[in-house]
Amino acid sequence: LKENKLSSIKDIILGIVLIAIIGYIIVWLLGILLGYVGNFIDRLNQVTSNMDAVVIVALITGSVSILGVVISSVVSKIIEYRQNTKRYLYGKKEEPYSEFIEMVYKIQKNVKEPQKYTEEEMLDDILSFSKKLTLWGSNKVIKKWLAFRKMSQAENKNPTDNLFILEDIIFEIRKDMGQKKSGLKQGDILAFFVNDIREYLPKNKRND
C-alpha cells in the first residue's frame, strides 16, 4: 500500500512539473510572438513617419481609385449581363406572342367569315403557341392562358368572358414586353375587333 501511495504521489508531482514546463514554454513563445509584432508595428510607424504626407495621400487616393474602378467594372458587367439576357428573352418571346395576337385576330375574323379559319388550323396554332409559351412565356402569361383554356372547356360558358380573358392575356403580354398599361382600360384592346364591346362591359366601366 505504501508503495502504491508513493507511486501515485510521484505521478502527481510529475504531472504538475510537466504542466509547469508546458505553461512556461507557452508563455515564452507568446513573449517572442508579441516581440515580433511589436517590432513590426514600430518599423511600420517609422516608415510611415518618414514618408511624405503627399505620398501617403497619393497612395490612399490610388488605392481608392483602383477599388472604384474594380467595383464599377463589376457593376457594369452585371448590368450588361442582365441587359443581354433581357434582350435575348425578348427575341425569343416575340415569336409566340406574335402568333397569339395573330390567332386572336383569325378567330375574330372567322366570326364574320366562317370556315376561313378551320378548327384544325386553330388547334395547330394553339398547340404551337402552348409549346413555345412553355419555355419562353412569363409566369403570369402562362397563368392567364391556363385560365382561358379552363374557361373555354367549361359548360354554360359565356363567350364574352372568354374575350375578356383573351384581353387580359394581351395586356400581360404587352407588360412582359415592356409596355405599360397606363391609360388603357378593360375593353380598349377588344375594341379593335369588337365594335360593340362597350355594351358588354360592367356598368361601372362603360363610361371610363
C-alpha positions as a Markdown table, in Angstrom:
| # | Residue | x | y | z |
|---|---|---|---|---|
| 1 | Leu | 0.0 | 0.0 | 0.0 |
| 2 | Lys | 2.8 | 2.4 | 0.9 |
| 3 | Glu | 4.5 | 1.7 | -2.4 |
| 4 | Asn | 1.2 | 2.4 | -4.3 |
| 5 | Lys | 0.8 | 5.7 | -2.4 |
| 6 | Leu | 4.4 | 6.7 | -3.2 |
| 7 | Ser | 3.8 | 5.8 | -6.8 |
| 8 | Ser | 0.6 | 7.9 | -7.1 |
| 9 | Ile | 2.4 | 10.8 | -5.3 |
| 10 | Lys | 5.2 | 10.6 | -7.8 |
| 11 | Asp | 2.8 | 10.6 | -10.7 |
| 12 | Ile | 1.0 | 13.7 | -9.4 |
| 13 | Ile | 4.3 | 15.5 | -8.9 |
| 14 | Leu | 5.5 | 14.6 | -12.3 |
| 15 | Gly | 2.2 | 15.8 | -13.8 |
| 16 | Ile | 2.5 | 19.1 | -12.0 |
| 17 | Val | 6.1 | 19.5 | -13.3 |
| 18 | Leu | 5.1 | 18.8 | -16.9 |
| 19 | Ile | 2.2 | 21.2 | -16.7 |
| 20 | Ala | 4.5 | 23.9 | -15.3 |
| 21 | Ile | 7.1 | 23.2 | -18.1 |
| 22 | Ile | 4.4 | 23.4 | -20.8 |
| 23 | Gly | 3.0 | 26.6 | -19.4 |
| 24 | Tyr | 6.4 | 28.1 | -19.3 |
| 25 | Ile | 7.1 | 27.2 | -22.9 |
| 26 | Ile | 3.7 | 28.7 | -24.0 |
| 27 | Val | 4.4 | 31.9 | -22.1 |
| 28 | Trp | 7.9 | 32.1 | -23.7 |
| 29 | Leu | 6.5 | 31.6 | -27.2 |
| 30 | Leu | 3.9 | 34.2 | -26.7 |
| 31 | Gly | 6.5 | 36.7 | -25.5 |
| 32 | Ile | 8.6 | 36.0 | -28.6 |
| 33 | Leu | 5.5 | 36.4 | -30.9 |
| 34 | Leu | 4.4 | 39.7 | -29.2 |
| 35 | Gly | 8.0 | 40.9 | -29.5 |
| 36 | Tyr | 7.9 | 40.3 | -33.3 |
| 37 | Val | 4.6 | 42.0 | -33.6 |
| 38 | Gly | 5.8 | 45.0 | -31.6 |
| 39 | Asn | 8.9 | 45.3 | -33.8 |
| 40 | Phe | 6.8 | 45.1 | -36.9 |
| 41 | Ile | 4.5 | 47.9 | -35.7 |
| 42 | Asp | 7.5 | 50.1 | -34.7 |
| 43 | Arg | 9.1 | 49.6 | -38.1 |
| 44 | Leu | 5.8 | 50.4 | -39.8 |
| 45 | Asn | 5.4 | 53.6 | -37.8 |
| 46 | Gln | 9.0 | 54.6 | -38.6 |
| 47 | Val | 8.3 | 54.0 | -42.4 |
| 48 | Thr | 5.1 | 56.0 | -42.3 |
| 49 | Ser | 6.5 | 58.8 | -40.2 |
| 50 | Asn | 9.4 | 59.1 | -42.7 |
| 51 | Met | 7.2 | 59.2 | -45.7 |
| 52 | Asp | 6.0 | 62.4 | -47.0 |
| 53 | Ala | 2.3 | 63.2 | -46.3 |
| 54 | Val | 1.8 | 63.8 | -50.0 |
| 55 | Val | 3.0 | 60.3 | -50.8 |
| 56 | Ile | 0.7 | 58.8 | -48.2 |
| 57 | Val | -2.3 | 60.7 | -49.6 |
| 58 | Ala | -1.3 | 59.6 | -53.1 |
| 59 | Leu | -1.2 | 56.0 | -52.1 |
| 60 | Ile | -4.6 | 56.2 | -50.4 |
| 61 | Thr | -6.1 | 58.0 | -53.4 |
| 62 | Gly | -4.7 | 55.5 | -55.8 |
| 63 | Ser | -6.0 | 52.6 | -53.7 |
| 64 | Val | -9.5 | 54.2 | -53.6 |
| 65 | Ser | -9.3 | 54.8 | -57.3 |
| 66 | Ile | -8.4 | 51.2 | -58.1 |
| 67 | Leu | -11.1 | 49.9 | -55.8 |
| 68 | Gly | -13.6 | 52.3 | -57.5 |
| 69 | Val | -12.6 | 51.0 | -61.0 |
| 70 | Val | -12.9 | 47.4 | -59.9 |
| 71 | Ile | -16.4 | 48.0 | -58.4 |
| 72 | Ser | -17.6 | 50.0 | -61.4 |
| 73 | Ser | -16.3 | 47.3 | -63.7 |
| 74 | Val | -18.1 | 44.5 | -61.8 |
| 75 | Val | -21.3 | 46.5 | -61.7 |
| 76 | Ser | -21.2 | 47.4 | -65.4 |
| 77 | Lys | -20.6 | 43.7 | -66.2 |
| 78 | Ile | -23.7 | 42.7 | -64.1 |
| 79 | Ile | -25.8 | 45.4 | -65.8 |
| 80 | Glu | -24.6 | 44.3 | -69.2 |
| 81 | Tyr | -25.3 | 40.7 | -68.5 |
| 82 | Arg | -28.9 | 41.5 | -67.4 |
| 83 | Gln | -29.5 | 43.6 | -70.4 |
| 84 | Asn | -28.2 | 40.9 | -72.8 |
| 85 | Thr | -30.4 | 38.4 | -71.0 |
| 86 | Lys | -33.5 | 40.6 | -71.3 |
| 87 | Arg | -32.7 | 41.3 | -75.0 |
| 88 | Tyr | -32.3 | 37.5 | -75.7 |
| 89 | Leu | -35.5 | 36.7 | -73.9 |
| 90 | Tyr | -37.4 | 39.4 | -75.7 |
| 91 | Gly | -36.3 | 38.0 | -79.0 |
| 92 | Lys | -37.5 | 34.5 | -78.0 |
| 93 | Lys | -40.8 | 35.7 | -76.6 |
| 94 | Glu | -41.6 | 37.9 | -79.7 |
| 95 | Glu | -42.5 | 34.9 | -81.9 |
| 96 | Pro | -45.0 | 33.1 | -79.7 |
| 97 | Tyr | -46.6 | 36.3 | -78.5 |
| 98 | Ser | -47.0 | 37.5 | -82.1 |
| 99 | Glu | -48.5 | 34.1 | -83.0 |
| 100 | Phe | -51.0 | 34.5 | -80.2 |
| 101 | Ile | -52.1 | 38.0 | -81.4 |
| 102 | Glu | -52.5 | 36.7 | -85.0 |
| 103 | Met | -54.5 | 33.8 | -83.7 |
| 104 | Val | -56.9 | 36.1 | -81.8 |
| 105 | Tyr | -57.5 | 38.2 | -85.0 |
| 106 | Lys | -58.0 | 35.0 | -87.0 |
| 107 | Ile | -60.7 | 33.8 | -84.5 |
| 108 | Gln | -62.5 | 37.2 | -84.6 |
| 109 | Lys | -62.3 | 37.3 | -88.4 |
| 110 | Asn | -63.8 | 33.8 | -88.6 |
| 111 | Val | -66.9 | 35.1 | -86.8 |
| 112 | Lys | -67.6 | 37.3 | -89.8 |
| 113 | Glu | -66.3 | 34.9 | -92.4 |
| 114 | Pro | -67.0 | 31.4 | -91.2 |
| 115 | Gln | -64.8 | 28.5 | -92.4 |
| 116 | Lys | -61.9 | 30.9 | -93.2 |
| 117 | Tyr | -60.1 | 29.6 | -90.1 |
| 118 | Thr | -60.8 | 25.9 | -89.6 |
| 119 | Glu | -60.9 | 24.2 | -86.2 |
| 120 | Glu | -57.9 | 22.1 | -87.2 |
| 121 | Glu | -55.9 | 25.2 | -88.1 |
| 122 | Met | -56.9 | 26.7 | -84.8 |
| 123 | Leu | -55.8 | 23.6 | -82.8 |
| 124 | Asp | -52.5 | 23.6 | -84.6 |
| 125 | Asp | -51.9 | 27.3 | -83.7 |
| 126 | Ile | -52.9 | 26.7 | -80.1 |
| 127 | Leu | -50.5 | 23.7 | -79.9 |
| 128 | Ser | -47.7 | 25.7 | -81.4 |
| 129 | Phe | -48.3 | 28.7 | -79.1 |
| 130 | Ser | -48.5 | 26.4 | -76.0 |
| 131 | Lys | -45.2 | 24.7 | -76.8 |
| 132 | Lys | -43.3 | 28.0 | -77.2 |
| 133 | Leu | -45.1 | 29.5 | -74.2 |
| 134 | Thr | -43.9 | 26.6 | -72.0 |
| 135 | Leu | -40.3 | 27.6 | -72.5 |
| 136 | Trp | -40.4 | 31.4 | -73.1 |
| 137 | Gly | -43.7 | 32.8 | -71.6 |
| 138 | Ser | -43.7 | 34.6 | -68.3 |
| 139 | Asn | -45.4 | 33.0 | -65.3 |
| 140 | Lys | -48.3 | 35.5 | -65.4 |
| 141 | Val | -48.9 | 35.0 | -69.1 |
| 142 | Ile | -48.9 | 31.2 | -68.6 |
| 143 | Lys | -51.4 | 31.5 | -65.7 |
| 144 | Lys | -53.7 | 33.7 | -67.8 |
| 145 | Trp | -53.5 | 31.3 | -70.7 |
| 146 | Leu | -54.4 | 28.3 | -68.5 |
| 147 | Ala | -57.4 | 30.3 | -67.1 |
| 148 | Phe | -58.6 | 30.9 | -70.7 |
| 149 | Arg | -58.3 | 27.2 | -71.6 |
| 150 | Lys | -60.2 | 26.2 | -68.4 |
| 151 | Met | -62.9 | 28.8 | -69.2 |
| 152 | Ser | -63.2 | 27.6 | -72.8 |
| 153 | Gln | -63.8 | 24.0 | -71.6 |
| 154 | Ala | -66.4 | 24.9 | -69.0 |
| 155 | Glu | -70.0 | 24.2 | -69.6 |
| 156 | Asn | -72.5 | 27.0 | -70.0 |
| 157 | Lys | -69.6 | 29.3 | -70.7 |
| 158 | Asn | -70.2 | 32.9 | -71.6 |
| 159 | Pro | -68.3 | 33.8 | -74.9 |
| 160 | Thr | -67.9 | 37.4 | -73.7 |
| 161 | Asp | -66.0 | 36.2 | -70.6 |
| 162 | Asn | -63.6 | 34.4 | -72.9 |
| 163 | Leu | -63.0 | 37.6 | -74.8 |
| 164 | Phe | -62.1 | 39.5 | -71.6 |
| 165 | Ile | -59.7 | 36.8 | -70.6 |
| 166 | Leu | -58.1 | 37.0 | -74.0 |
| 167 | Glu | -57.7 | 40.7 | -73.5 |
| 168 | Asp | -56.1 | 40.1 | -70.1 |
| 169 | Ile | -53.6 | 37.8 | -71.8 |
| 170 | Ile | -52.8 | 40.5 | -74.3 |
| 171 | Phe | -52.3 | 43.1 | -71.5 |
| 172 | Glu | -50.0 | 40.7 | -69.7 |
| 173 | Ile | -48.0 | 40.0 | -73.0 |
| 174 | Arg | -47.6 | 43.8 | -73.5 |
| 175 | Lys | -46.4 | 44.1 | -69.9 |
| 176 | Asp | -43.9 | 41.3 | -70.3 |
| 177 | Met | -42.6 | 43.0 | -73.5 |
| 178 | Gly | -42.0 | 46.3 | -71.6 |
| 179 | Gln | -45.3 | 48.1 | -72.4 |
| 180 | Lys | -47.1 | 49.8 | -69.6 |
| 181 | Lys | -50.9 | 49.5 | -69.2 |
| 182 | Ser | -51.3 | 53.1 | -68.0 |
| 183 | Gly | -54.1 | 54.8 | -70.0 |
| 184 | Leu | -55.6 | 51.6 | -71.2 |
| 185 | Lys | -58.8 | 50.1 | -69.7 |
| 186 | Gln | -60.8 | 46.9 | -70.0 |
| 187 | Gly | -62.3 | 46.7 | -73.5 |
| 188 | Asp | -59.8 | 49.0 | -75.2 |
| 189 | Ile | -57.9 | 46.2 | -76.9 |
| 190 | Leu | -61.1 | 44.3 | -77.7 |
| 191 | Ala | -62.4 | 47.4 | -79.4 |
| 192 | Phe | -60.0 | 46.8 | -82.2 |
| 193 | Phe | -62.2 | 43.9 | -83.5 |
| 194 | Val | -65.4 | 44.0 | -81.5 |
| 195 | Asn | -67.2 | 47.2 | -82.3 |
| 196 | Asp | -69.9 | 47.0 | -79.6 |
| 197 | Ile | -67.6 | 45.7 | -76.8 |
| 198 | Arg | -68.6 | 48.6 | -74.5 |
| 199 | Glu | -72.1 | 47.2 | -74.2 |
| 200 | Tyr | -70.7 | 44.0 | -72.6 |
| 201 | Leu | -68.6 | 45.8 | -70.0 |
| 202 | Pro | -69.8 | 46.1 | -66.4 |
| 203 | Lys | -71.9 | 49.2 | -65.9 |
| 204 | Asn | -69.3 | 50.9 | -63.8 |
| 205 | Lys | -66.7 | 50.6 | -66.6 |
| 206 | Arg | -68.8 | 51.6 | -69.6 |
| 207 | Asn | -68.2 | 55.3 | -69.3 |
| 208 | Asp | -64.5 | 55.1 | -68.3 |
